Amino acid sequence: MLISVSLLINQGLLAQDHSIHSSPNSLGAEQIFDLLEMPFLTIALIFSFLTATQLKIGRLGSGMTLLAWGFVVMALGYLHMQIAHIFGYNIFKNMFGNTFGNYIWFIALILTWGLSALGFYKIYKASKI
């Protein structure tokens, strides 16, 4: 365990140096750490929906459901960013063109923020009973 932690720390310390000189298609320490976030994001999504299902009645449950859907949009956006960062392939721009792809990315951001804000607001209102 100690060896694994020290290797990760050494890779983290060298991540800035390698990311400057690496090509966009190679996996350096920075890209590996970015990919390591994906399982944690998946766990957060699973537990947000599990919590929302347990709280399905009332404003608290509907607020948590909105938050969970906001996390889904956020996770898809994060996956899109990682694919663009690591492989140099921008899904939205390649599917919808440069201008419309940027609009779709903007709409996804607004949708994430809107769902999260509305979910937190409903949870806040439910806590003031």
C-alpha positions in Angstrom: 0.0 0.0 0.0 2.8 2.4 0.9 4.6 1.7 -2.3 1.4 2.4 -4.3 0.8 5.7 -2.5 4.5 6.8 -3.1 4.2 5.9 -6.8 1.1 7.9 -7.1 2.6 10.9 -5.4 5.7 10.7 -7.6 3.5 10.6 -10.7 1.5 13.5 -9.4 4.6 15.6 -8.8 5.8 14.8 -12.3 2.4 15.4 -14.0 3.0 19.0 -14.8 6.3 18.3 -16.4 5.0 15.5 -18.5 1.8 17.2 -19.6 3.8 20.1 -21.1 5.8 17.8 -23.3 3.4 15.0 -24.1 1.4 14.7 -27.3 -2.4 14.9 -27.0 -2.9 11.2 -27.8 -0.5 9.9 -25.1 -1.7 9.1 -21.6 0.4 11.0 -19.1 -0.1 11.2 -15.3 -2.5 14.1 -15.7 -4.8 12.1 -18.0 -4.6 9.0 -15.8 -5.6 11.0 -12.8 -8.5 12.5 -14.8 -9.7 9.0 -15.7 -9.4 7.9 -12.1 -12.2 10.4 -11.3 -14.7 8.4 -13.4 -15.4 5.6 -11.0 -16.0 8.1 -8.2 -18.4 10.0 -10.4 -20.2 6.8 -11.2 -20.5 6.0 -7.5 -21.9 9.5 -6.8 -24.5 9.0 -9.5 -25.5 5.6 -8.2 -26.0 6.9 -4.7 -27.7 10.0 -5.7 -30.4 8.0 -7.5 -30.6 5.5 -4.7 -31.1 8.3 -2.2 -33.7 9.9 -4.5 -35.6 6.7 -4.7 -35.7 6.3 -0.9 -36.9 9.9 -0.5 -39.4 9.6 -3.4 -42.3 11.2 -1.4 -42.4 15.0 -1.0 -40.2 17.9 -1.9 -37.1 16.4 -0.4 -37.4 13.4 -2.8 -38.2 15.6 -5.8 -35.2 17.9 -5.0 -32.9 14.9 -4.8 -34.2 13.6 -8.1 -33.5 16.9 -9.8 -30.0 16.9 -8.3 -29.4 13.3 -9.5 -30.4 14.3 -13.1 -28.2 17.3 -12.9 -25.3 15.0 -11.9 -26.1 12.8 -15.0 -25.8 15.8 -17.3 -22.6 16.9 -15.4 -21.1 13.3 -15.8 -21.8 13.2 -19.5 -20.2 16.7 -19.9 -17.2 15.5 -17.9 -16.9 12.4 -20.0 -17.1 14.6 -23.1 -14.3 16.8 -21.8 -12.1 13.8 -21.1 -12.6 12.4 -24.6 -11.8 15.8 -26.1 -8.8 16.3 -23.8 -7.2 12.8 -24.2 -8.2 11.8 -27.8 -8.6 15.3 -29.3 -12.2 14.3 -30.5 -14.9 16.8 -29.7 -18.2 14.9 -29.9 -20.5 17.9 -30.0 -18.5 19.8 -32.6 -18.0 16.7 -34.8 -21.7 15.7 -34.6 -23.3 19.2 -34.8 -20.7 21.5 -36.3 -18.5 24.1 -34.7 -21.2 26.7 -33.9 -24.1 24.4 -33.0 -21.8 22.1 -31.0 -20.8 25.1 -28.8 -24.4 26.0 -28.3 -25.2 22.4 -27.2 -22.3 22.5 -24.7 -23.6 25.8 -23.3 -27.1 24.3 -23.0 -25.7 21.3 -21.2 -23.9 23.6 -18.7 -27.1 25.6 -18.1 -29.1 22.4 -17.7 -26.7 21.1 -15.1 -26.6 24.3 -13.1 -30.4 24.7 -13.4 -31.3 21.2 -12.3 -28.8 21.4 -9.4 -30.0 24.8 -8.3 -33.6 23.8 -8.5 -32.9 20.5 -6.6 -31.0 22.3 -3.9 -33.8 24.9 -3.6 -36.4 22.2 -3.2 -34.3 20.4 -0.6 -33.9 23.8 1.2 -37.6 24.4 1.1 -38.3 20.9 2.4 -35.9 21.4 5.3 -37.8 24.5 6.5 -41.0 22.6 7.3 
